[in-house]
Amino acid sequence: MRDALGLHRDSIIVDGHCDTLLQICGTGPAQGYYGGSGRRNFFEKSESGHIDLPRLKEGGVTCQVMALYIEPQYKPARAARRTLELLDAFYGLVDESDDFKLATRASDITTAKAKGEVSALLSIEGGEAVEGSLSLLRSFYRLGVRAMGLTWNQRNDIADGVGERSSRSGLTDFGISLVKEMERLGMLVDVSHLSESSFWALDAVAERPYIASHSNCRQLASHPRNLTDRQIEALARKGGVIGVVFAPGFVDDKKENVSLSRLCDHIDHIKKVAGIDHVGLGSDFDGFTVTPGQPQVLKDVSELPRLTEELLARGYTEEEVRKVLGENWLRVYREVLG
């Protein structure tokens, strides 16, 4: 068996979701949402949170998908403005660094790997950002956004989020036109926060691969944002990828059972249900907190090599490990983003 760390360093590693931008932009309510006391310096290694540039490099990450998450207090009237503020924070980071670059297509990620840089792909978390306008969607695309979750947990003018319990509706007429326009542009549709009824409506109209950027398996943990086996199978039929999420509540119903091994049980399950080509990483780092002493999957992104060790110990081949670490995401990016 090959040395785990050597394989890890040699692989393209993609993390399909984090909420770090909210922690580093340091404006107003974003601090309160995470209980932070101030702006975190993205370019200095910190003991707080999960991600900064030094720890991304230590963890071997080639591409980090950064969410533009719109907090509830900005919905619906100020959603686009808030998204632009987060975009501005992101581009400020890019301007400050020679080795942190925007990725808008698969080749940007492979180039970053060759140069030893870290790339970032932008994803909107919550379709309220487009404020019912396909023109705004196209504008965000021109600003570098390449993925979008149609909802967060609430209902909006696109679809129902997973927190909506009464309507059991699918996609609205606007939602259908939005999905078609995203597919035309070359943007990834993210279903991680969709209700089941909206998921199936999306599956019925989607013609290109769609993704679940940060979801696990309902069979192993009952969190409502985890996917059923039927959903996993449907997503795989369309060629998509599920990014396994590290947040404890998604890993196991009992806090004491949360561990890296238990997360890898979810990888095993997706492999069994859908095949190895449809599972990747979607940590949700900086989108959750754990209390002191609470079991967790990994302390932060710097510990990602431990996941490679665990997969090899379970008998995964080098090719399979590379797919889970990033090659599966890269395949979908090539197909959808170009």
C-alpha positions in Angstrom: 0.0 0.0 0.0 1.3 3.4 -0.9 2.3 5.9 1.7 -1.0 7.7 2.6 0.6 11.2 3.0 2.4 10.8 -0.3 -0.9 9.9 -2.1 -2.7 12.7 -0.4 -0.1 15.3 -1.4 -0.1 14.0 -5.0 -3.9 14.1 -5.4 -6.2 16.9 -6.4 -8.3 17.7 -3.4 -11.6 19.5 -3.6 -13.8 20.5 -0.7 -17.3 21.2 -2.0 -18.5 23.6 0.7 -17.4 25.9 3.4 -18.8 29.0 5.1 -15.5 30.7 5.8 -16.3 33.9 3.9 -18.8 34.9 6.6 -16.2 34.5 9.3 -13.5 36.5 7.5 -15.6 39.3 6.1 -16.3 40.4 9.6 -19.2 42.7 8.9 -22.2 43.1 11.3 -24.5 40.2 11.8 -22.1 37.6 10.3 -20.1 37.8 13.5 -23.1 37.3 15.7 -24.2 34.3 13.7 -21.1 32.4 14.5 -20.5 34.0 17.9 -17.2 35.5 16.7 -15.5 38.5 18.2 -14.0 39.9 15.1 -12.6 39.4 11.6 -10.3 36.4 11.2 -7.2 36.9 9.1 -7.4 34.4 6.2 -3.7 34.6 5.6 -2.6 33.7 9.2 -2.9 30.2 10.8 -5.5 30.5 13.5 -6.7 28.3 16.4 -10.3 29.4 15.8 -12.6 28.2 13.1 -11.7 25.5 10.5 -10.1 27.2 7.5 -7.5 29.7 6.6 -5.0 29.7 3.8 -2.1 28.2 5.8 -4.4 25.4 7.0 -5.7 24.8 3.5 -2.2 24.3 2.3 -1.4 22.0 5.2 -4.4 19.9 4.4 -3.4 19.7 0.8 -6.6 21.4 -0.6 -6.4 22.3 -4.3 -9.8 23.8 -4.6 -12.1 25.1 -1.8 -15.7 25.9 -2.7 -16.6 29.0 -0.8 -20.3 29.6 -0.1 -21.9 33.0 -0.4 -24.4 32.4 2.3 -27.2 34.9 2.8 -28.3 35.2 6.5 -32.0 35.2 7.1 -32.1 38.9 8.1 -31.1 39.8 4.5 -34.0 37.9 2.9 -35.7 38.7 0.7 -35.2 42.4 0.1 -31.4 42.7 0.6 -30.3 39.3 -0.6 -28.5 40.5 -3.8 -26.8 43.3 -1.9 -25.5 40.9 0.8 -24.2 38.5 -1.9 -22.3 41.4 -3.5 -20.8 42.3 -0.1 -19.5 38.7 0.3 -18.2 38.7 -3.3 -16.3 41.9 -2.5 -14.8 40.2 0.5 -13.7 37.3 -1.6 -12.1 39.4 -4.3 -10.3 41.3 -1.6 -8.7 38.1 -0.5 -7.7 37.3 -4.1 -6.2 40.8 -4.5 -4.1 40.3 -1.4 -2.5 36.9 -2.3 -0.4 35.6 -5.2 -1.3 32.0 -4.4 -5.1 32.1 -3.8 -7.0 32.2 -7.1 -10.5 32.2 -8.4 -11.5 29.0 -10.3 -14.3 29.2 -12.9 -13.5 26.0 -14.8 -11.8 22.7 -14.2 -8.6 23.7 -15.9 -8.1 26.5 -13.3 -8.0 23.8 -10.6 -5.5 21.6 -12.4 -3.4 24.7 -13.1 -3.5 25.6 -9.4 -2.3 22.1 -8.5 0.6 22.4 -10.9 1.6 25.7 -9.5 1.2 24.8 -5.8 -1.6 27.3 -5.4 -5.0 27.1 -3.7 -8.0 27.8 -5.9 -11.5 28.7 -4.9 -14.8 28.2 -6.6 -17.8 30.4 -5.7 -21.2 29.1 -4.9 -24.3 31.0 -3.7 -26.1 29.3 -0.8 -29.8 30.4 -1.3 -31.5 31.4 -4.5 -32.9 34.5 -2.9 -29.7 36.1 -4.1 -31.1 36.5 -7.6 -34.3 38.2 -6.3 -36.5 36.6 -9.0 -34.3 37.8 -11.9 -32.5 35.8 -14.5 -30.6 38.9 -15.3 -29.2 38.9 -11.8 -28.3 35.2 -12.2 -26.4 36.0 -15.3 -24.6 38.9 -13.6 -23.5 36.7 -10.7 -22.2 34.3 -13.3 -20.2 37.1 -14.9 -18.8 37.9 -11.4 -17.4 34.4 -11.2 -20.2 32.4 -9.4 -20.4 28.8 -10.8 -22.8 27.0 -8.5 -26.0 27.8 -6.5 -28.1 26.1 -4.0 -31.7 26.8 -5.0 -32.8 27.3 -1.4 -31.5 27.4 2.1 -33.9 25.8 4.6 -36.8 28.1 3.9 -39.3 28.3 1.1 -38.6 31.0 -1.6 -39.8 31.9 -5.1 -37.8 29.0 -6.6 -38.6 26.0 -4.4 -39.1 24.7 -0.9 -36.2 24.3 1.5 -35.9 21.3 3.7 -37.4 23.2 6.6 -40.7 23.7 4.8 -43.1 21.1 6.2 -46.6 22.1 4.9 -46.6 22.9 1.1 -44.9 19.8 -0.4 -44.6 21.7 -3.6 -41.9 21.3 -6.3 -40.3 24.0 -8.4 -42.1 27.2 -9.2 -42.4 28.3 -12.8 -39.5 30.7 -12.1 -37.6 27.9 -10.5 -37.9 25.8 -13.6 -36.7 28.7 -15.8 -33.9 29.3 -13.4 -32.6 25.7 -13.6 -32.7 25.8 -17.4 -30.8 29.1 -17.4 -28.2 27.7 -15.0 -27.7 24.7 -17.2 -27.4 26.9 -20.3 -24.8 29.1 -18.6 -22.8 26.2 -17.2 -23.6 26.6 -13.4 -24.0 23.7 -11.0 -27.4 23.3 -9.4 -27.0 22.3 -5.7 -29.8 20.4 -3.9 -28.3 20.1 -0.4 -31.0 22.3 1.2 -34.0 21.3 -1.0 -37.1 19.6 0.4 -37.7 16.1 -0.9 -40.6 17.2 -3.1 -38.5 20.0 -4.6 -35.6 17.5 -5.1 -37.8 15.3 -7.2 -39.2 18.2 -9.2 -35.6 19.3 -9.9 -34.6 15.7 -10.9 -37.6 15.7 -13.4 -36.4 18.8 -15.3 -32.6 18.6 -14.9 -30.8 17.7 -18.1 -27.2 18.0 -16.7 -25.5 16.7 -13.6 -26.6 18.3 -10.3 -24.9 18.1 -7.0 -25.4 17.9 -3.2 -22.5 19.9 -2.0 -22.8 19.0 1.7 -25.1 16.2 2.6 -24.8 12.7 4.0 -26.9 9.5 4.0 -30.3 9.3 5.7 -29.8 5.6 6.1 -27.0 6.3 8.6 -28.1 9.5 10.2 -31.7 10.9 10.2 -30.9 14.6 9.7 -33.5 15.9 7.2 -30.8 17.3 4.9 -29.2 13.9 4.5 -30.3 12.1 1.3 -32.3 8.9 1.1 -31.0 6.0 -1.0 -33.5 6.8 -3.7 -32.2 10.4 -3.9 -28.6 9.2 -4.0 -29.5 6.8 -6.9 -31.3 9.6 -8.8 -28.5 12.1 -8.4 -26.0 9.5 -9.6 -28.1 8.7 -12.7 -27.7 12.3 -13.7 -24.0 12.1 -13.2 -23.8 14.2 -10.0 -21.7 14.1 -6.9 -22.5 14.1 -3.1 -20.1 15.9 -0.9 -20.0 14.2 2.5 -20.4 16.8 5.3 -18.4 16.8 8.5 -20.9 18.5 10.8 -21.6 16.1 13.7 -25.4 16.1 13.4 -25.2 14.8 9.8 -22.7 12.0 10.7 -24.6 10.2 13.4 -27.8 10.7 15.5 -25.7 10.2 18.7 -23.0 12.7 19.4 -20.8 10.2 21.0 -20.7 8.1 17.8 -19.3 11.0 15.6 -15.9 10.2 14.3 -13.8 10.1 11.1 -14.6 6.4 10.9 -18.3 7.1 11.0 -18.0 9.7 8.3 -16.3 7.1 6.1 -19.2 4.8 6.7 -21.2 7.4 4.7 -18.6 7.3 1.9 -18.9 3.5 2.0 -22.7 3.7 1.8 -22.7 6.1 -1.2 -20.2 3.9 -2.9 -22.5 0.9 -2.4 -25.7 2.6 -3.5 -24.4 4.8 -6.3 -20.8 3.8 -7.1 -17.5 5.4 -6.3 -17.8 8.0 -9.0 -20.5 9.9 -7.1 -19.0 10.7 -3.7 -16.7 13.6 -2.8 -16.0 15.9 0.1 -18.3 18.8 1.3 -17.0 19.6 4.8 -19.2 22.6 5.7 -16.2 23.8 7.6 -16.8 27.1 9.4 -20.5 26.4 9.0 -20.9 24.6 12.4 -19.4 24.6 15.8 -18.8 21.9 18.4 -18.7 22.2 22.1 -15.4 21.5 23.9 -14.9 17.8 24.3 -17.6 16.9 21.8 -16.5 14.2 19.3 -15.9 15.5 15.8 -14.7 14.2 12.4 -11.6 16.4 12.1 -10.4 19.4 14.1 -10.0 21.5 10.9 -8.9 21.3 7.3 -5.3 20.7 8.2 -6.2 17.2 9.3 -7.5 16.0 5.9 -4.6 13.6 5.4 -6.2 11.5 8.1 -9.2 10.8 5.8 -6.8 9.4 3.2 -5.3 7.2 5.7 -8.7 5.9 6.8 -9.9 5.2 3.2 -6.7 3.2 2.4 -7.0 1.3 5.7 -10.5 0.3 4.6 -9.2 -1.2 1.3 -9.9 1.6 -1.1 -7.6 1.6 -4.1 -5.4 4.6 -4.9 -7.7 5.4 -7.8 -10.8 5.3 -5.6 -9.2 7.5 -3.0 -8.2 10.1 -5.7 -11.9 10.1 -6.9 -13.2 10.8 -3.4 -10.6 13.4 -2.6 -11.3 15.5 -5.8 -11.4 13.7 -9.1 -15.2 13.2 -9.0 -15.8 16.9 -8.4 -13.3 17.7 -11.2 -15.2 15.4 -13.6 -18.5 17.2 -12.9 -16.8 20.6 -13.2 -15.4 19.6 -16.6 -18.8 18.5 -17.8 -20.8 21.5 -16.5 -18.5 24.4 -16.1 -16.1 23.6 -19.0 
